[in-house]
Amino acid sequence: MGNPSCPMYFQEENMTGKMTPEQLRAEVAKFDWYHKIDLGQGVITPGNDWDSLWNPIREVRRYIEYEGKKVLDIASALSLIN
């Protein structure tokens, strides 16, 4: 059921309902995190806070009309387009 050295291991366990929030928090604490990820049950990984950088970009993008256009998402690895 996954590799214990990989962060996805405990996420898979959590999705099957086998881990309590306390167990999940303990597993999260074993890793360094780049992104903040909501794992459910009130557990969020302690990644970097990019909102101060992304919020102004999101605000400007609100006024861009994308309908009928082709868009290349080059920032998906950083979750900017979400």
N, C-alpha and C positions, 0 to 999 in steps of 0.2 A: 504494500500500500504506500509506495513512495519512498523517497530517500530521506532519512532523518536529518541529513546535513543540508537539505534544501528547504527554503522557507515554504515552498508549496506543499511539503509533506504535512505540516500541521493544518494548513488550510483545507487539504483534502480530508483530513481527520475531522475537522470542525464541520465540514459540509455533511458528513455522515452522522453528525450528532454525537460523536464519541468523546468530544472534549468539552469540558466546562469552560466558562469564560476565564476562570482563574488559571486553568491549565493552559489555555490559549495565550494569556498574558505572559505566563512563564516561558512559553516557547518563543514568543515574539521578542522577549528580552534577550534571547541568546544570539540575536543577529543584529548587524548594522543595517539600517534601512535608508534607501535613497528617497523613496516616495512614501507619502502617507496613504495607506490603503485601509479602507473600512472592511474588516473581516467579519463584521456582524457581532451580535451579542455585546455591543458597546466597546469592542476592542478595535483600536486603530493603531497601525504601525507608526512609530515615532520618526518618520522620515523628515526630509527638509520641507520648510514652509516656503513654497514658491508663489503664493498668492500675491505678495507685494509686487512681484515682477509680472505675473500673468493678468491680474485684474485690469490694469490700464490697457493691455492688449485686447482683452475680452470686451472692454467697453467700446473701443474703436471698432472692433469687428461687428458689433451689433448693428452698425449703420451700413455695412456692406451687403449688397444684394447678391446672393449666391444662386438664386433660382434660375434654372436654365443654363448655368455655367458649369464648366468642368473645373474641379478644384483638386489640386495635388496636396495632400496632407503630409507635410514634411516634419511635423512636430508631434506625431502620434506617440513616439517613444516617451515623450514628456507629458502626455495627457493634456496638452494645451487646448486641443479642439473639443474636448468633452464638454 
